[in-house]
């Protein structure tokens, strides 16, 4: 298979990324395939040698090398149904200052929900219902398509190496999810849309306080819920990749876990 044909296979994987990120992925995948030459691009030893080549580029940090291998090169492997055949290099991660973590409090989320329910805008309602229920990222909201929404379930395709997952649709939001047709929208449009909802809700604009801050709010309130579910259930509900041995051996029962979450979900009651 020639280089152009191989790269074409990744288009479905990068379709919903920003144009800038798409260009980066194509360029880095092209760089890897140029290095491969006439060898097999899936070969483990070839990939190890490419990793060594990246280390020789002194302007690349260890974290950037990991990004290139997991991101663009990993995307090439995923597009062909393959896992990366090498272990990722280890590095000391930076410390996250939790005091800088941006989130919405419960009254603010209630205000956002009410702001959408008081309109007849089906797009606002569908996106806010999905965000406040499942904690979808803006990029994940953008890639939903009509075929992902069934009568009683919804399929959510994840980013950041998360676990794609089919969820039960809770009755509180089902009508809002079914009333929208999920056309393609741009990345920039998602944040213009959120800003319009925020203004209607009367919430002051703050840096980085947007769709992802709602995801933080869902996670935070589930952790704080009295008699809440086990951590692994929250992990699976938010479609995080479970690490360690538990991630290898634990087989989640998705719909059963949804039924554990919905009775104690912090925001579903505002959709009733």
QUIFEN-V209778 format. One record per residue. N is the residue number from 1. RES is the residue in one letter. SS is DSSP state (H for helix, E for strand, L for the rest). OMEGA is omega as a letter, one per 40 degrees, with the letter a starting at -180 (999 if undefined). D_LAST is the distance of its C-alpha to the last C-alpha in Angstrom with 2 decimals. Layout:
# QUIFEN-V209778
N&RES&SS&OMEGA&D_LAST ; N&RES&SS&OMEGA&D_LAST
This chain:
# QUIFEN-V209778
1&X&L&a&53.79 ; 2&X&L&a&54.58 ; 3&X&H&a&52.72 ; 4&X&H&i&50.95 ; 5&X&H&i&49.70 ; 6&X&H&i&48.42 ; 7&X&H&a&46.52 ; 8&X&H&a&45.05 ; 9&X&L&a&43.34 ; 10&X&L&a&41.13 ; 11&X&H&i&39.71 ; 12&X&H&a&36.64 ; 13&X&H&a&36.03 ; 14&X&H&a&36.31 ; 15&X&L&a&34.82 ; 16&X&L&i&31.74 ; 17&X&L&i&33.68 ; 18&X&L&i&34.91 ; 19&X&H&i&38.29 ; 20&X&H&a&40.00 ; 21&X&H&i&38.77 ; 22&X&H&i&39.73 ; 23&X&H&i&43.22 ; 24&X&H&a&43.51 ; 25&X&H&a&42.57 ; 26&X&H&a&45.03 ; 27&X&H&a&47.76 ; 28&X&H&i&47.40 ; 29&X&H&i&47.24 ; 30&X&H&i&50.31 ; 31&X&H&i&52.04 ; 32&X&H&a&51.46 ; 33&X&H&i&52.77 ; 34&X&H&i&55.78 ; 35&X&H&a&56.54 ; 36&X&H&a&56.23 ; 37&X&L&a&58.74 ; 38&X&L&i&60.12 ; 39&X&L&i&58.72 ; 40&X&L&a&55.66 ; 41&X&L&i&52.59 ; 42&X&L&a&50.81 ; 43&X&L&a&53.72 ; 44&X&H&a&52.97 ; 45&X&H&i&56.25 ; 46&X&H&a&55.70 ; 47&X&H&i&52.35 ; 48&X&H&i&53.98 ; 49&X&H&i&56.71 ; 50&X&H&i&54.21 ; 51&X&H&i&52.59 ; 52&X&H&i&56.09 ; 53&X&H&i&56.65 ; 54&X&H&i&53.51 ; 55&X&H&i&54.80 ; 56&X&H&i&58.04 ; 57&X&L&a&56.24 ; 58&X&L&i&56.56 ; 59&X&L&a&54.03 ; 60&X&L&i&51.21 ; 61&X&L&i&49.56 ; 62&X&H&a&48.59 ; 63&X&H&i&44.88 ; 64&X&H&i&45.52 ; 65&X&H&i&47.39 ; 66&X&H&i&44.49 ; 67&X&H&a&42.19 ; 68&X&H&a&44.67 ; 69&X&H&a&44.95 ; 70&X&H&a&41.28 ; 71&X&H&a&40.09 ; 72&X&H&a&42.40 ; 73&X&H&i&44.74 ; 74&X&H&i&42.00 ; 75&X&H&i&40.17 ; 76&X&H&i&43.36 ; 77&X&H&a&43.45 ; 78&X&H&a&39.75 ; 79&X&H&i&40.21 ; 80&X&L&i&42.91 ; 81&X&L&a&41.00 ; 82&X&L&i&43.03 ; 83&X&L&i&42.55 ; 84&X&L&a&44.72 ; 85&X&L&a&47.85 ; 86&X&L&i&48.59 ; 87&X&L&i&47.31 ; 88&X&L&i&45.88 ; 89&X&L&a&48.16 ; 90&X&L&i&47.17 ; 91&X&L&a&46.85 ; 92&X&L&a&45.84 ; 93&X&L&i&42.37 ; 94&X&L&i&41.61 ; 95&X&L&i&39.88 ; 96&X&L&i&36.38 ; 97&X&L&a&36.00 ; 98&X&H&i&32.60 ; 99&X&H&i&32.84 ; 100&X&H&a&32.66 ; 101&X&L&a&29.46 ; 102&X&L&i&26.94 ; 103&X&L&i&23.29 ; 104&X&L&i&20.38 ; 105&X&L&a&19.45 ; 106&X&H&i&15.98 ; 107&X&H&i&15.97 ; 108&X&H&i&17.13 ; 109&X&H&i&14.42 ; 110&X&H&i&11.81 ; 111&X&H&i&14.14 ; 112&X&H&i&14.38 ; 113&X&H&a&10.72 ; 114&X&H&i&10.78 ; 115&X&H&i&14.14 ; 116&X&H&a&13.12 ; 117&X&H&a&10.25 ; 118&X&L&i&12.97 ; 119&X&L&i&15.32 ; 120&X&L&a&16.02 ; 121&X&L&a&17.23 ; 122&X&H&i&16.12 ; 123&X&H&i&18.05 ; 124&X&H&a&16.41 ; 125&X&H&a&12.89 ; 126&X&H&a&14.21 ; 127&X&H&a&16.27 ; 128&X&H&i&13.90 ; 129&X&H&i&11.25 ; 130&X&H&a&14.36 ; 131&X&H&a&15.86 ; 132&X&H&i&13.26 ; 133&X&H&a&12.60 ; 134&X&H&a&16.22 ; 135&X&L&a&18.24 ; 136&X&L&i&20.09 ; 137&X&L&i&23.17 ; 138&X&H&a&23.86 ; 139&X&H&i&26.58 ; 140&X&H&i&24.37 ; 141&X&H&a&21.83 ; 142&X&H&a&24.93 ; 143&X&L&i&26.33 ; 144&X&L&i&23.50 ; 145&X&L&a&24.83 ; 146&X&H&a&23.68 ; 147&X&H&i&25.49 ; 148&X&H&a&23.39 ; 149&X&E&i&20.23 ; 150&X&L&a&20.47 ; 151&X&L&a&18.48 ; 152&X&L&a&17.16 ; 153&X&E&i&18.40 ; 154&X&E&i&19.15 ; 155&X&E&a&22.47 ; 156&X&E&i&22.66 ; 157&X&L&a&26.19 ; 158&X&L&i&27.04 ; 159&X&L&i&29.63 ; 160&X&L&i&31.79 ; 161&X&L&i&32.94 ; 162&X&L&a&29.55 ; 163&X&L&i&28.73 ; 164&X&L&a&27.14 ; 165&X&E&i&24.49 ; 166&X&E&a&22.45 ; 167&X&E&i&18.93 ; 168&X&E&i&16.72 ; 169&X&L&i&13.65 ; 170&X&L&a&10.57 ; 171&X&L&a&8.65 ; 172&X&L&a&5.32 ; 173&X&L&a&7.86 ; 174&X&H&a&10.60 ; 175&X&H&i&10.82 ; 176&X&H&a&11.16 ; 177&X&H&a&13.74 ; 178&X&H&a&15.61 ; 179&X&L&a&15.97 ; 180&X&L&a&18.21 ; 181&X&L&i&21.84 ; 182&X&L&i&22.64 ; 183&X&L&i&26.07 ; 184&X&L&i&28.29 ; 185&X&L&a&27.79 ; 186&X&L&i&30.05 ; 187&X&H&i&29.63 ; 188&X&H&a&30.38 ; 189&X&H&a&27.86 ; 190&X&H&a&25.00 ; 191&X&H&i&25.99 ; 192&X&H&i&26.62 ; 193&X&H&a&23.08 ; 194&X&H&a&21.70 ; 195&X&H&i&24.05 ; 196&X&H&i&22.80 ; 197&X&H&a&19.17 ; 198&X&H&i&20.65 ; 199&X&H&a&22.74 ; 200&X&H&a&19.99 ; 201&X&H&i&18.09 ; 202&X&L&a&21.44 ; 203&X&L&a&22.11 ; 204&X&L&i&25.79 ; 205&X&L&i&27.10 ; 206&X&L&i&28.56 ; 207&X&L&i&30.52 ; 208&X&L&a&28.72 ; 209&X&L&a&25.32 ; 210&X&L&a&23.36 ; 211&X&H&a&21.45 ; 212&X&H&i&23.35 ; 213&X&H&i&22.54 ; 214&X&H&i&18.83 ; 215&X&H&i&20.23 ; 216&X&H&a&22.18 ; 217&X&H&i&19.23 ; 218&X&H&a&17.39 ; 219&X&H&a&20.76 ; 220&X&H&a&21.62 ; 221&X&H&i&18.59 ; 222&X&H&i&18.89 ; 223&X&H&a&22.56 ; 224&X&H&a&22.06 ; 225&X&L&i&19.51 ; 226&X&L&a&21.32 ; 227&X&L&a&22.53 ; 228&X&L&a&21.14 ; 229&X&L&i&22.44 ; 230&X&L&a&25.92 ; 231&X&H&a&26.76 ; 232&X&H&i&27.59 ; 233&X&H&i&24.08 ; 234&X&H&i&22.66 ; 235&X&H&a&25.54 ; 236&X&H&a&24.72 ; 237&X&H&i&20.97 ; 238&X&L&i&21.94 ; 239&X&L&i&24.79 ; 240&X&L&i&27.58 ; 241&X&L&a&31.01 ; 242&X&L&a&32.00 ; 243&X&L&i&35.45 ; 244&X&H&a&38.44 ; 245&X&H&i&39.38 ; 246&X&H&i&35.92 ; 247&X&H&i&34.92 ; 248&X&H&a&37.87 ; 249&X&H&a&37.48 ; 250&X&L&i&33.83 ; 251&X&L&a&32.14 ; 252&X&L&i&28.35 ; 253&X&L&a&26.38 ; 254&X&H&a&23.46 ; 255&X&H&i&21.06 ; 256&X&H&i&21.95 ; 257&X&H&i&21.26 ; 258&X&H&a&17.79 ; 259&X&H&i&17.12 ; 260&X&H&a&18.57 ; 261&X&H&a&16.43 ; 262&X&H&i&12.84 ; 263&X&L&a&12.97 ; 264&X&L&a&14.26 ; 265&X&L&a&12.65 ; 266&X&L&a&12.54 ; 267&X&L&a&9.84 ; 268&X&H&a&7.16 ; 269&X&H&a&5.49 ; 270&X&H&i&5.61 ; 271&X&H&a&3.79 ; 272&X&L&999&0.00
